[in-house]
């Protein structure tokens, strides 16, 4: 549309585009595609973590994804949760530590109906 600035692809949008382009087989962190936001780089948690391969159980993961922040040496620094809704708006600058879902749930309470609390997650 005229007069509107294009929304910069967020962290999740960049990583999902990389998935569609195809991922290397048996890749190490150095060869994985990454999202860049500000001066930080991120990869999907599921690409780099064998420990969490079984998935996460909380309802908040229906509304976002966990990503690892990686440094210039391709070492995982920190694990974050990124909101799909905020990312789609081009505003993923607020990430939450993935160690706890309390702050994430408080964020989602603004946008998600209470029925999600009661819905069982798929196995």
Jmol script that loads the backbone (N, CA, C; Angstrom):
load data "model"
ATOM      1  N   UNK A   1       0.840  -1.177   0.000  1.00  0.00           N
ATOM      2  CA  UNK A   1       0.000   0.000   0.000  1.00  0.00           C
ATOM      3  C   UNK A   1       0.882   1.236   0.000  1.00  0.00           C
ATOM      4  N   UNK A   2       0.392   2.263  -0.599  1.00  0.00           N
ATOM      5  CA  UNK A   2       1.132   3.515  -0.641  1.00  0.00           C
ATOM      6  C   UNK A   2       1.145   4.174   0.719  1.00  0.00           C
ATOM      7  N   UNK A   3       2.277   4.739   1.065  1.00  0.00           N
ATOM      8  CA  UNK A   3       2.378   5.471   2.316  1.00  0.00           C
ATOM      9  C   UNK A   3       2.698   4.629   3.531  1.00  0.00           C
ATOM     10  N   UNK A   4       2.711   3.298   3.393  1.00  0.00           N
ATOM     11  CA  UNK A   4       3.028   2.440   4.525  1.00  0.00           C
ATOM     12  C   UNK A   4       4.397   1.806   4.313  1.00  0.00           C
ATOM     13  N   UNK A   5       5.196   1.835   5.353  1.00  0.00           N
ATOM     14  CA  UNK A   5       6.504   1.199   5.285  1.00  0.00           C
ATOM     15  C   UNK A   5       6.340  -0.314   5.365  1.00  0.00           C
ATOM     16  N   UNK A   6       7.178  -1.028   4.658  1.00  0.00           N
ATOM     17  CA  UNK A   6       7.145  -2.488   4.707  1.00  0.00           C
ATOM     18  C   UNK A   6       7.601  -2.950   6.089  1.00  0.00           C
ATOM     19  N   UNK A   7       6.959  -3.995   6.574  1.00  0.00           N
ATOM     20  CA  UNK A   7       7.326  -4.556   7.871  1.00  0.00           C
ATOM     21  C   UNK A   7       8.559  -5.430   7.672  1.00  0.00           C
ATOM     22  N   UNK A   8       9.599  -5.165   8.450  1.00  0.00           N
ATOM     23  CA  UNK A   8      10.818  -5.970   8.391  1.00  0.00           C
ATOM     24  C   UNK A   8      10.494  -7.372   8.896  1.00  0.00           C
ATOM     25  N   UNK A   9      10.942  -8.415   8.185  1.00  0.00           N
ATOM     26  CA  UNK A   9      10.661  -9.775   8.664  1.00  0.00           C
ATOM     27  C   UNK A   9      11.240  -9.993  10.060  1.00  0.00           C
ATOM     28  N   UNK A  10      10.431 -10.540  10.941  1.00  0.00           N
ATOM     29  CA  UNK A  10      10.856 -10.799  12.311  1.00  0.00           C
ATOM     30  C   UNK A  10      11.752 -12.024  12.399  1.00  0.00           C
ATOM     31  N   UNK A  11      12.122 -12.375  13.601  1.00  0.00           N
ATOM     32  CA  UNK A  11      13.010 -13.503  13.854  1.00  0.00           C
ATOM     33  C   UNK A  11      12.384 -14.802  13.344  1.00  0.00           C
ATOM     34  N   UNK A  12      11.154 -15.071  13.745  1.00  0.00           N
ATOM     35  CA  UNK A  12      10.504 -16.319  13.332  1.00  0.00           C
ATOM     36  C   UNK A  12      10.259 -16.351  11.834  1.00  0.00           C
ATOM     37  N   UNK A  13       9.868 -15.216  11.258  1.00  0.00           N
ATOM     38  CA  UNK A  13       9.629 -15.150   9.816  1.00  0.00           C
ATOM     39  C   UNK A  13      10.904 -15.456   9.037  1.00  0.00           C
ATOM     40  N   UNK A  14      12.031 -14.946   9.490  1.00  0.00           N
ATOM     41  CA  UNK A  14      13.302 -15.219   8.819  1.00  0.00           C
ATOM     42  C   UNK A  14      13.668 -16.703   8.906  1.00  0.00           C
ATOM     43  N   UNK A  15      13.492 -17.294  10.088  1.00  0.00           N
ATOM     44  CA  UNK A  15      13.835 -18.703  10.272  1.00  0.00           C
ATOM     45  C   UNK A  15      12.892 -19.623   9.500  1.00  0.00           C
ATOM     46  N   UNK A  16      11.611 -19.280   9.460  1.00  0.00           N
ATOM     47  CA  UNK A  16      10.648 -20.092   8.718  1.00  0.00           C
ATOM     48  C   UNK A  16      10.912 -20.015   7.217  1.00  0.00           C
ATOM     49  N   UNK A  17      11.365 -18.863   6.732  1.00  0.00           N
ATOM     50  CA  UNK A  17      11.745 -18.740   5.317  1.00  0.00           C
ATOM     51  C   UNK A  17      12.943 -19.643   5.018  1.00  0.00           C
ATOM     52  N   UNK A  18      13.860 -19.751   5.958  1.00  0.00           N
ATOM     53  CA  UNK A  18      15.025 -20.624   5.782  1.00  0.00           C
ATOM     54  C   UNK A  18      14.606 -22.093   5.712  1.00  0.00           C
ATOM     55  N   UNK A  19      13.600 -22.465   6.479  1.00  0.00           N
ATOM     56  CA  UNK A  19      13.097 -23.840   6.453  1.00  0.00           C
ATOM     57  C   UNK A  19      12.525 -24.146   5.071  1.00  0.00           C
ATOM     58  N   UNK A  20      11.767 -23.204   4.526  1.00  0.00           N
ATOM     59  CA  UNK A  20      11.172 -23.402   3.202  1.00  0.00           C
ATOM     60  C   UNK A  20      12.242 -23.514   2.122  1.00  0.00           C
ATOM     61  N   UNK A  21      13.357 -22.824   2.305  1.00  0.00           N
ATOM     62  CA  UNK A  21      14.453 -22.878   1.333  1.00  0.00           C
ATOM     63  C   UNK A  21      15.225 -24.192   1.431  1.00  0.00           C
ATOM     64  N   UNK A  22      15.073 -24.895   2.541  1.00  0.00           N
ATOM     65  CA  UNK A  22      15.749 -26.176   2.739  1.00  0.00           C
ATOM     66  C   UNK A  22      16.916 -26.047   3.697  1.00  0.00           C
ATOM     67  N   UNK A  23      17.017 -27.018   4.591  1.00  0.00           N
ATOM     68  CA  UNK A  23      18.085 -27.036   5.588  1.00  0.00           C
ATOM     69  C   UNK A  23      19.140 -28.076   5.216  1.00  0.00           C
ATOM     70  N   UNK A  24      20.387 -27.813   5.563  1.00  0.00           N
ATOM     71  CA  UNK A  24      21.412 -28.828   5.326  1.00  0.00           C
ATOM     72  C   UNK A  24      21.174 -30.063   6.201  1.00  0.00           C
ATOM     73  N   UNK A  25      21.518 -31.224   5.696  1.00  0.00           N
ATOM     74  CA  UNK A  25      21.354 -32.470   6.439  1.00  0.00           C
ATOM     75  C   UNK A  25      22.502 -32.610   7.435  1.00  0.00           C
ATOM     76  N   UNK A  26      22.177 -33.049   8.655  1.00  0.00           N
ATOM     77  CA  UNK A  26      23.170 -33.239   9.722  1.00  0.00           C
ATOM     78  C   UNK A  26      24.060 -32.018   9.907  1.00  0.00           C
ATOM     79  N   UNK A  27      23.436 -30.868   9.926  1.00  0.00           N
ATOM     80  CA  UNK A  27      24.179 -29.609  10.016  1.00  0.00           C
ATOM     81  C   UNK A  27      24.609 -29.312  11.445  1.00  0.00           C
ATOM     82  N   UNK A  28      25.761 -28.679  11.576  1.00  0.00           N
ATOM     83  CA  UNK A  28      26.164 -28.161  12.871  1.00  0.00           C
ATOM     84  C   UNK A  28      25.696 -26.707  12.943  1.00  0.00           C
ATOM     85  N   UNK A  29      25.857 -26.086  14.083  1.00  0.00           N
ATOM     86  CA  UNK A  29      25.342 -24.722  14.276  1.00  0.00           C
ATOM     87  C   UNK A  29      25.929 -23.755  13.255  1.00  0.00           C
ATOM     88  N   UNK A  30      27.198 -23.907  12.918  1.00  0.00           N
ATOM     89  CA  UNK A  30      27.856 -22.990  11.988  1.00  0.00           C
ATOM     90  C   UNK A  30      27.218 -23.002  10.600  1.00  0.00           C
ATOM     91  N   UNK A  31      26.662 -24.124  10.191  1.00  0.00           N
ATOM     92  CA  UNK A  31      26.102 -24.214   8.842  1.00  0.00           C
ATOM     93  C   UNK A  31      24.587 -23.990   8.788  1.00  0.00           C
ATOM     94  N   UNK A  32      23.966 -23.747   9.931  1.00  0.00           N
ATOM     95  CA  UNK A  32      22.522 -23.494   9.958  1.00  0.00           C
ATOM     96  C   UNK A  32      22.219 -22.049   9.574  1.00  0.00           C
ATOM     97  N   UNK A  33      21.095 -21.842   8.886  1.00  0.00           N
ATOM     98  CA  UNK A  33      20.685 -20.458   8.620  1.00  0.00           C
ATOM     99  C   UNK A  33      20.295 -19.779   9.919  1.00  0.00           C
ATOM    100  N   UNK A  34      20.446 -18.483   9.975  1.00  0.00           N
ATOM    101  CA  UNK A  34      20.122 -17.760  11.199  1.00  0.00           C
ATOM    102  C   UNK A  34      19.311 -16.513  10.883  1.00  0.00           C
ATOM    103  N   UNK A  35      18.557 -16.104  11.867  1.00  0.00           N
ATOM    104  CA  UNK A  35      17.828 -14.836  11.776  1.00  0.00           C
ATOM    105  C   UNK A  35      18.687 -13.771  12.430  1.00  0.00           C
ATOM    106  N   UNK A  36      18.656 -12.592  11.867  1.00  0.00           N
ATOM    107  CA  UNK A  36      19.407 -11.473  12.439  1.00  0.00           C
ATOM    108  C   UNK A  36      18.397 -10.405  12.845  1.00  0.00           C
ATOM    109  N   UNK A  37      18.491  -9.989  14.101  1.00  0.00           N
ATOM    110  CA  UNK A  37      17.635  -8.917  14.599  1.00  0.00           C
ATOM    111  C   UNK A  37      18.512  -7.990  15.426  1.00  0.00           C
ATOM    112  N   UNK A  38      18.615  -6.749  14.989  1.00  0.00           N
ATOM    113  CA  UNK A  38      19.555  -5.838  15.634  1.00  0.00           C
ATOM    114  C   UNK A  38      20.957  -6.362  15.373  1.00  0.00           C
ATOM    115  N   UNK A  39      21.730  -6.512  16.409  1.00  0.00           N
ATOM    116  CA  UNK A  39      23.081  -7.047  16.247  1.00  0.00           C
ATOM    117  C   UNK A  39      23.192  -8.472  16.792  1.00  0.00           C
ATOM    118  N   UNK A  40      22.054  -9.147  16.918  1.00  0.00           N
ATOM    119  CA  UNK A  40      22.044 -10.505  17.479  1.00  0.00           C
ATOM    120  C   UNK A  40      21.577 -11.509  16.435  1.00  0.00           C
ATOM    121  N   UNK A  41      22.042 -12.755  16.594  1.00  0.00           N
ATOM    122  CA  UNK A  41      21.694 -13.827  15.663  1.00  0.00           C
ATOM    123  C   UNK A  41      20.986 -14.941  16.425  1.00  0.00           C
ATOM    124  N   UNK A  42      20.004 -15.560  15.748  1.00  0.00           N
ATOM    125  CA  UNK A  42      19.182 -16.590  16.381  1.00  0.00           C
ATOM    126  C   UNK A  42      18.995 -17.788  15.447  1.00  0.00           C
ATOM    127  N   UNK A  43      18.826 -18.970  16.060  1.00  0.00           N
ATOM    128  CA  UNK A  43      18.431 -20.176  15.345  1.00  0.00           C
ATOM    129  C   UNK A  43      17.303 -20.827  16.133  1.00  0.00           C
ATOM    130  N   UNK A  44      16.503 -21.650  15.467  1.00  0.00           N
ATOM    131  CA  UNK A  44      15.460 -22.384  16.181  1.00  0.00           C
ATOM    132  C   UNK A  44      16.102 -23.318  17.196  1.00  0.00           C
ATOM    133  N   UNK A  45      15.524 -23.374  18.363  1.00  0.00           N
ATOM    134  CA  UNK A  45      15.991 -24.282  19.413  1.00  0.00           C
ATOM    135  C   UNK A  45      15.992 -25.732  18.927  1.00  0.00           C
ATOM    136  N   UNK A  46      14.971 -26.107  18.202  1.00  0.00           N
ATOM    137  CA  UNK A  46      14.825 -27.494  17.749  1.00  0.00           C
ATOM    138  C   UNK A  46      15.952 -27.904  16.802  1.00  0.00           C
ATOM    139  N   UNK A  47      16.607 -26.957  16.156  1.00  0.00           N
ATOM    140  CA  UNK A  47      17.709 -27.282  15.255  1.00  0.00           C
ATOM    141  C   UNK A  47      18.976 -27.653  16.017  1.00  0.00           C
ATOM    142  N   UNK A  48      19.101 -27.196  17.247  1.00  0.00           N
ATOM    143  CA  UNK A  48      20.383 -27.329  17.953  1.00  0.00           C
ATOM    144  C   UNK A  48      20.314 -28.095  19.267  1.00  0.00           C
ATOM    145  N   UNK A  49      19.134 -28.523  19.677  1.00  0.00           N
ATOM    146  CA  UNK A  49      19.015 -29.129  21.001  1.00  0.00           C
ATOM    147  C   UNK A  49      18.457 -30.531  20.927  1.00  0.00           C
ATOM    148  N   UNK A  50      19.288 -31.490  21.220  1.00  0.00           N
ATOM    149  CA  UNK A  50      18.828 -32.882  21.295  1.00  0.00           C
ATOM    150  C   UNK A  50      18.003 -33.099  22.563  1.00  0.00           C
ATOM    151  N   UNK A  51      18.379 -32.389  23.621  1.00  0.00           N
ATOM    152  CA  UNK A  51      17.730 -32.544  24.928  1.00  0.00           C
ATOM    153  C   UNK A  51      16.236 -32.227  24.851  1.00  0.00           C
ATOM    154  N   UNK A  52      15.870 -31.239  24.039  1.00  0.00           N
ATOM    155  CA  UNK A  52      14.478 -30.798  23.983  1.00  0.00           C
ATOM    156  C   UNK A  52      13.750 -31.334  22.765  1.00  0.00           C
ATOM    157  N   UNK A  53      14.263 -32.375  22.153  1.00  0.00           N
ATOM    158  CA  UNK A  53      13.683 -32.904  20.922  1.00  0.00           C
ATOM    159  C   UNK A  53      12.266 -33.429  21.121  1.00  0.00           C
ATOM    160  N   UNK A  54      11.920 -33.826  22.329  1.00  0.00           N
ATOM    161  CA  UNK A  54      10.574 -34.351  22.565  1.00  0.00           C
ATOM    162  C   UNK A  54       9.523 -33.255  22.593  1.00  0.00           C
ATOM    163  N   UNK A  55       9.932 -32.012  22.585  1.00  0.00           N
ATOM    164  CA  UNK A  55       8.997 -30.900  22.544  1.00  0.00           C
ATOM    165  C   UNK A  55       8.664 -30.365  23.916  1.00  0.00           C
ATOM    166  N   UNK A  56       8.031 -29.242  23.911  1.00  0.00           N
ATOM    167  CA  UNK A  56       7.642 -28.592  25.153  1.00  0.00           C
ATOM    168  C   UNK A  56       6.148 -28.776  25.347  1.00  0.00           C
ATOM    169  N   UNK A  57       5.701 -28.777  26.589  1.00  0.00           N
ATOM    170  CA  UNK A  57       4.317 -29.146  26.889  1.00  0.00           C
ATOM    171  C   UNK A  57       3.381 -27.975  27.190  1.00  0.00           C
ATOM    172  N   UNK A  58       3.894 -26.807  27.523  1.00  0.00           N
ATOM    173  CA  UNK A  58       3.030 -25.699  27.925  1.00  0.00           C
ATOM    174  C   UNK A  58       2.226 -25.150  26.739  1.00  0.00           C
ATOM    175  N   UNK A  59       1.055 -24.621  27.030  1.00  0.00           N
ATOM    176  CA  UNK A  59       0.194 -24.028  26.017  1.00  0.00           C
ATOM    177  C   UNK A  59       0.838 -22.809  25.359  1.00  0.00           C
ATOM    178  N   UNK A  60       1.790 -22.167  26.013  1.00  0.00           N
ATOM    179  CA  UNK A  60       2.383 -20.947  25.437  1.00  0.00           C
ATOM    180  C   UNK A  60       3.142 -21.250  24.150  1.00  0.00           C
ATOM    181  N   UNK A  61       3.589 -22.497  23.962  1.00  0.00           N
ATOM    182  CA  UNK A  61       4.345 -22.846  22.755  1.00  0.00           C
ATOM    183  C   UNK A  61       3.457 -22.994  21.532  1.00  0.00           C
ATOM    184  N   UNK A  62       2.139 -22.913  21.732  1.00  0.00           N
ATOM    185  CA  UNK A  62       1.223 -22.833  20.595  1.00  0.00           C
ATOM    186  C   UNK A  62       1.262 -21.435  19.978  1.00  0.00           C
ATOM    187  N   UNK A  63       1.809 -20.476  20.695  1.00  0.00           N
ATOM    188  CA  UNK A  63       1.777 -19.075  20.283  1.00  0.00           C
ATOM    189  C   UNK A  63       3.150 -18.477  20.033  1.00  0.00           C
ATOM    190  N   UNK A  64       4.173 -19.283  20.046  1.00  0.00           N
ATOM    191  CA  UNK A  64       5.515 -18.784  19.810  1.00  0.00           C
ATOM    192  C   UNK A  64       6.502 -19.928  19.714  1.00  0.00           C
ATOM    193  N   UNK A  65       7.750 -19.576  19.533  1.00  0.00           N
ATOM    194  CA  UNK A  65       8.812 -20.568  19.369  1.00  0.00           C
ATOM    195  C   UNK A  65       9.995 -20.214  20.251  1.00  0.00           C
ATOM    196  N   UNK A  66      10.744 -21.233  20.637  1.00  0.00           N
ATOM    197  CA  UNK A  66      11.999 -21.010  21.339  1.00  0.00           C
ATOM    198  C   UNK A  66      13.118 -20.880  20.325  1.00  0.00           C
ATOM    199  N   UNK A  67      13.974 -19.918  20.566  1.00  0.00           N
ATOM    200  CA  UNK A  67      15.138 -19.694  19.716  1.00  0.00           C
ATOM    201  C   UNK A  67      16.376 -19.586  20.598  1.00  0.00           C
ATOM    202  N   UNK A  68      17.520 -19.955  20.053  1.00  0.00           N
ATOM    203  CA  UNK A  68      18.791 -19.760  20.726  1.00  0.00           C
ATOM    204  C   UNK A  68      19.451 -18.528  20.151  1.00  0.00           C
ATOM    205  N   UNK A  69      19.954 -17.689  21.018  1.00  0.00           N
ATOM    206  CA  UNK A  69      20.830 -16.612  20.572  1.00  0.00           C
ATOM    207  C   UNK A  69      22.214 -17.218  20.451  1.00  0.00           C
ATOM    208  N   UNK A  70      22.895 -16.929  19.360  1.00  0.00           N
ATOM    209  CA  UNK A  70      24.241 -17.468  19.164  1.00  0.00           C
ATOM    210  C   UNK A  70      25.229 -16.315  18.990  1.00  0.00           C
ATOM    211  N   UNK A  71      26.471 -16.561  19.388  1.00  0.00           N
ATOM    212  CA  UNK A  71      27.475 -15.507  19.279  1.00  0.00           C
ATOM    213  C   UNK A  71      28.257 -15.643  17.967  1.00  0.00           C
ATOM    214  N   UNK A  72      29.276 -14.809  17.790  1.00  0.00           N
ATOM    215  CA  UNK A  72      30.064 -14.794  16.558  1.00  0.00           C
ATOM    216  C   UNK A  72      30.828 -16.100  16.341  1.00  0.00           C
ATOM    217  N   UNK A  73      31.054 -16.863  17.408  1.00  0.00           N
ATOM    218  CA  UNK A  73      31.757 -18.149  17.309  1.00  0.00           C
ATOM    219  C   UNK A  73      30.792 -19.328  17.173  1.00  0.00           C
ATOM    220  N   UNK A  74      29.529 -19.040  16.891  1.00  0.00           N
ATOM    221  CA  UNK A  74      28.490 -20.057  16.723  1.00  0.00           C
ATOM    222  C   UNK A  74      28.280 -20.905  17.969  1.00  0.00           C
ATOM    223  N   UNK A  75      28.359 -20.264  19.119  1.00  0.00           N
ATOM    224  CA  UNK A  75      28.101 -20.915  20.400  1.00  0.00           C
ATOM    225  C   UNK A  75      26.767 -20.404  20.924  1.00  0.00           C
ATOM    226  N   UNK A  76      25.939 -21.322  21.436  1.00  0.00           N
ATOM    227  CA  UNK A  76      24.646 -20.925  22.003  1.00  0.00           C
ATOM    228  C   UNK A  76      24.892 -20.092  23.264  1.00  0.00           C
ATOM    229  N   UNK A  77      24.265 -18.925  23.321  1.00  0.00           N
ATOM    230  CA  UNK A  77      24.430 -18.042  24.479  1.00  0.00           C
ATOM    231  C   UNK A  77      23.241 -18.160  25.423  1.00  0.00           C
ATOM    232  N   UNK A  78      22.055 -17.957  24.877  1.00  0.00           N
ATOM    233  CA  UNK A  78      20.853 -17.884  25.710  1.00  0.00           C
ATOM    234  C   UNK A  78      19.670 -18.434  24.932  1.00  0.00           C
ATOM    235  N   UNK A  79      18.708 -18.958  25.661  1.00  0.00           N
ATOM    236  CA  UNK A  79      17.491 -19.517  25.081  1.00  0.00           C
ATOM    237  C   UNK A  79      16.340 -18.546  25.335  1.00  0.00           C
ATOM    238  N   UNK A  80      15.589 -18.207  24.273  1.00  0.00           N
ATOM    239  CA  UNK A  80      14.513 -17.221  24.358  1.00  0.00           C
ATOM    240  C   UNK A  80      13.226 -17.779  23.763  1.00  0.00           C
ATOM    241  N   UNK A  81      12.109 -17.194  24.182  1.00  0.00           N
ATOM    242  CA  UNK A  81      10.810 -17.475  23.577  1.00  0.00           C
ATOM    243  C   UNK A  81      10.402 -16.238  22.803  1.00  0.00           C
ATOM    244  N   UNK A  82       9.935 -16.433  21.566  1.00  0.00           N
ATOM    245  CA  UNK A  82       9.537 -15.329  20.689  1.00  0.00           C
ATOM    246  C   UNK A  82       8.054 -15.478  20.344  1.00  0.00           C
ATOM    247  N   UNK A  83       7.282 -14.450  20.580  1.00  0.00           N
ATOM    248  CA  UNK A  83       5.831 -14.441  20.339  1.00  0.00           C
ATOM    249  C   UNK A  83       5.544 -14.339  18.838  1.00  0.00           C
ATOM    250  N   UNK A  84       4.722 -15.255  18.311  1.00  0.00           N
ATOM    251  CA  UNK A  84       4.364 -15.224  16.888  1.00  0.00           C
ATOM    252  C   UNK A  84       3.615 -13.938  16.523  1.00  0.00           C
ATOM    253  N   UNK A  85       2.730 -13.513  17.382  1.00  0.00           N
ATOM    254  CA  UNK A  85       1.925 -12.325  17.104  1.00  0.00           C
ATOM    255  C   UNK A  85       2.800 -11.084  16.993  1.00  0.00           C
ATOM    256  N   UNK A  86       3.699 -10.901  17.942  1.00  0.00           N
ATOM    257  CA  UNK A  86       4.601  -9.742  17.918  1.00  0.00           C
ATOM    258  C   UNK A  86       5.576  -9.837  16.749  1.00  0.00           C
ATOM    259  N   UNK A  87       6.063 -11.042  16.467  1.00  0.00           N
ATOM    260  CA  UNK A  87       6.994 -11.248  15.367  1.00  0.00           C
ATOM    261  C   UNK A  87       6.347 -10.901  14.032  1.00  0.00           C
ATOM    262  N   UNK A  88       5.078 -11.290  13.848  1.00  0.00           N
ATOM    263  CA  UNK A  88       4.367 -11.007  12.602  1.00  0.00           C
ATOM    264  C   UNK A  88       4.168  -9.513  12.391  1.00  0.00           C
ATOM    265  N   UNK A  89       4.120  -8.774  13.474  1.00  0.00           N
ATOM    266  CA  UNK A  89       3.990  -7.317  13.372  1.00  0.00           C
ATOM    267  C   UNK A  89       5.340  -6.638  13.178  1.00  0.00           C
ATOM    268  N   UNK A  90       6.414  -7.441  13.121  1.00  0.00           N
ATOM    269  CA  UNK A  90       7.740  -6.878  12.954  1.00  0.00           C
ATOM    270  C   UNK A  90       8.289  -6.273  14.234  1.00  0.00           C
ATOM    271  N   UNK A  91       7.807  -6.769  15.377  1.00  0.00           N
ATOM    272  CA  UNK A  91       8.247  -6.243  16.672  1.00  0.00           C
ATOM    273  C   UNK A  91       8.694  -7.352  17.624  1.00  0.00           C
ATOM    274  N   UNK A  92       9.650  -8.174  17.216  1.00  0.00           N
ATOM    275  CA  UNK A  92      10.088  -9.224  18.139  1.00  0.00           C
ATOM    276  C   UNK A  92      11.183  -8.755  19.098  1.00  0.00           C
ATOM    277  N   UNK A  93      11.282  -7.436  19.294  1.00  0.00           N
ATOM    278  CA  UNK A  93      12.372  -6.956  20.142  1.00  0.00           C
ATOM    279  C   UNK A  93      12.211  -7.343  21.603  1.00  0.00           C
ATOM    280  N   UNK A  94      11.030  -7.745  22.007  1.00  0.00           N
ATOM    281  CA  UNK A  94      10.817  -8.206  23.379  1.00  0.00           C
ATOM    282  C   UNK A  94      10.779  -9.718  23.364  1.00  0.00           C
ATOM    283  N   UNK A  95      11.848 -10.341  23.842  1.00  0.00           N
ATOM    284  CA  UNK A  95      11.923 -11.792  23.959  1.00  0.00           C
ATOM    285  C   UNK A  95      11.875 -12.160  25.432  1.00  0.00           C
ATOM    286  N   UNK A  96      11.437 -13.374  25.708  1.00  0.00           N
ATOM    287  CA  UNK A  96      11.349 -13.842  27.088  1.00  0.00           C
ATOM    288  C   UNK A  96      12.280 -15.025  27.276  1.00  0.00           C
ATOM    289  N   UNK A  97      12.893 -15.101  28.453  1.00  0.00           N
ATOM    290  CA  UNK A  97      13.729 -16.259  28.771  1.00  0.00           C
ATOM    291  C   UNK A  97      12.858 -17.499  28.721  1.00  0.00           C
ATOM    292  N   UNK A  98      13.370 -18.542  28.112  1.00  0.00           N
ATOM    293  CA  UNK A  98      12.574 -19.751  27.902  1.00  0.00           C
ATOM    294  C   UNK A  98      12.586 -20.699  29.092  1.00  0.00           C
ATOM    295  N   UNK A  99      13.236 -20.319  30.172  1.00  0.00           N
ATOM    296  CA  UNK A  99      13.325 -21.198  31.336  1.00  0.00           C
ATOM    297  C   UNK A  99      12.022 -21.257  32.126  1.00  0.00           C
ATOM    298  N   UNK A 100      11.178 -20.244  31.961  1.00  0.00           N
ATOM    299  CA  UNK A 100       9.922 -20.186  32.694  1.00  0.00           C
ATOM    300  C   UNK A 100       8.832 -19.663  31.774  1.00  0.00           C
ATOM    301  N   UNK A 101       7.622 -20.120  31.972  1.00  0.00           N
ATOM    302  CA  UNK A 101       6.529 -19.666  31.111  1.00  0.00           C
ATOM    303  C   UNK A 101       5.645 -18.618  31.776  1.00  0.00           C
ATOM    304  N   UNK A 102       5.931 -18.223  32.998  1.00  0.00           N
ATOM    305  CA  UNK A 102       5.066 -17.276  33.717  1.00  0.00           C
ATOM    306  C   UNK A 102       4.981 -15.930  33.019  1.00  0.00           C
ATOM    307  N   UNK A 103       6.111 -15.327  32.696  1.00  0.00           N
ATOM    308  CA  UNK A 103       6.104 -14.013  32.033  1.00  0.00           C
ATOM    309  C   UNK A 103       5.495 -14.111  30.639  1.00  0.00           C
ATOM    310  N   UNK A 104       5.762 -15.208  29.955  1.00  0.00           N
ATOM    311  CA  UNK A 104       5.179 -15.430  28.629  1.00  0.00           C
ATOM    312  C   UNK A 104       3.664 -15.522  28.738  1.00  0.00           C
ATOM    313  N   UNK A 105       3.169 -16.278  29.710  1.00  0.00           N
ATOM    314  CA  UNK A 105       1.724 -16.418  29.908  1.00  0.00           C
ATOM    315  C   UNK A 105       1.089 -15.067  30.223  1.00  0.00           C
ATOM    316  N   UNK A 106       1.750 -14.254  31.014  1.00  0.00           N
ATOM    317  CA  UNK A 106       1.228 -12.920  31.315  1.00  0.00           C
ATOM    318  C   UNK A 106       1.141 -12.074  30.050  1.00  0.00           C
ATOM    319  N   UNK A 107       2.132 -12.173  29.182  1.00  0.00           N
ATOM    320  CA  UNK A 107       2.108 -11.455  27.902  1.00  0.00           C
ATOM    321  C   UNK A 107       0.943 -11.948  27.047  1.00  0.00           C
ATOM    322  N   UNK A 108       0.778 -13.259  26.961  1.00  0.00           N
ATOM    323  CA  UNK A 108      -0.268 -13.827  26.106  1.00  0.00           C
ATOM    324  C   UNK A 108      -1.669 -13.601  26.649  1.00  0.00           C
ATOM    325  N   UNK A 109      -1.804 -13.423  27.953  1.00  0.00           N
ATOM    326  CA  UNK A 109      -3.126 -13.168  28.537  1.00  0.00           C
ATOM    327  C   UNK A 109      -3.815 -11.966  27.905  1.00  0.00           C
ATOM    328  N   UNK A 110      -3.032 -11.061  27.348  1.00  0.00           N
ATOM    329  CA  UNK A 110      -3.609  -9.884  26.692  1.00  0.00           C
ATOM    330  C   UNK A 110      -4.299 -10.243  25.383  1.00  0.00           C
ATOM    331  N   UNK A 111      -3.891 -11.348  24.746  1.00  0.00           N
ATOM    332  CA  UNK A 111      -4.338 -11.650  23.388  1.00  0.00           C
ATOM    333  C   UNK A 111      -5.049 -12.988  23.214  1.00  0.00           C
ATOM    334  N   UNK A 112      -4.893 -13.885  24.166  1.00  0.00           N
ATOM    335  CA  UNK A 112      -5.376 -15.253  23.998  1.00  0.00           C
ATOM    336  C   UNK A 112      -6.531 -15.522  24.948  1.00  0.00           C
ATOM    337  N   UNK A 113      -7.559 -16.218  24.458  1.00  0.00           N
ATOM    338  CA  UNK A 113      -8.700 -16.515  25.320  1.00  0.00           C
ATOM    339  C   UNK A 113      -8.318 -17.568  26.358  1.00  0.00           C
ATOM    340  N   UNK A 114      -9.047 -17.598  27.437  1.00  0.00           N
ATOM    341  CA  UNK A 114      -8.775 -18.521  28.539  1.00  0.00           C
ATOM    342  C   UNK A 114      -8.966 -19.977  28.128  1.00  0.00           C
ATOM    343  N   UNK A 115      -9.657 -20.236  27.022  1.00  0.00           N
ATOM    344  CA  UNK A 115      -9.873 -21.618  26.596  1.00  0.00           C
ATOM    345  C   UNK A 115      -8.578 -22.339  26.274  1.00  0.00           C
ATOM    346  N   UNK A 116      -7.513 -21.605  25.946  1.00  0.00           N
ATOM    347  CA  UNK A 116      -6.234 -22.260  25.662  1.00  0.00           C
ATOM    348  C   UNK A 116      -5.653 -22.905  26.904  1.00  0.00           C
ATOM    349  N   UNK A 117      -5.988 -22.387  28.078  1.00  0.00           N
ATOM    350  CA  UNK A 117      -5.500 -22.989  29.290  1.00  0.00           C
ATOM    351  C   UNK A 117      -6.061 -24.394  29.475  1.00  0.00           C
ATOM    352  N   UNK A 118      -7.248 -24.616  28.954  1.00  0.00           N
ATOM    353  CA  UNK A 118      -7.956 -25.871  29.162  1.00  0.00           C
ATOM    354  C   UNK A 118      -7.758 -26.878  28.051  1.00  0.00           C
ATOM    355  N   UNK A 119      -7.246 -26.438  26.899  1.00  0.00           N
ATOM    356  CA  UNK A 119      -7.072 -27.336  25.764  1.00  0.00           C
ATOM    357  C   UNK A 119      -5.847 -28.220  25.939  1.00  0.00           C
ATOM    358  N   UNK A 120      -6.008 -29.526  25.742  1.00  0.00           N
ATOM    359  CA  UNK A 120      -4.820 -30.397  25.806  1.00  0.00           C
ATOM    360  C   UNK A 120      -3.937 -30.160  24.585  1.00  0.00           C
ATOM    361  N   UNK A 121      -2.645 -30.280  24.777  1.00  0.00           N
ATOM    362  CA  UNK A 121      -1.695 -30.108  23.678  1.00  0.00           C
ATOM    363  C   UNK A 121      -1.592 -31.419  22.899  1.00  0.00           C
ATOM    364  N   UNK A 122      -1.352 -31.319  21.596  1.00  0.00           N
ATOM    365  CA  UNK A 122      -1.149 -32.555  20.822  1.00  0.00           C
ATOM    366  C   UNK A 122       0.138 -33.239  21.250  1.00  0.00           C
ATOM    367  N   UNK A 123       0.166 -34.550  21.181  1.00  0.00           N
ATOM    368  CA  UNK A 123       1.374 -35.309  21.565  1.00  0.00           C
ATOM    369  C   UNK A 123       2.407 -35.286  20.487  1.00  0.00           C
TER     370      UNK A 123
END
end "model"
wireframe off; spacefill off
backbone 0.3
color backbone group
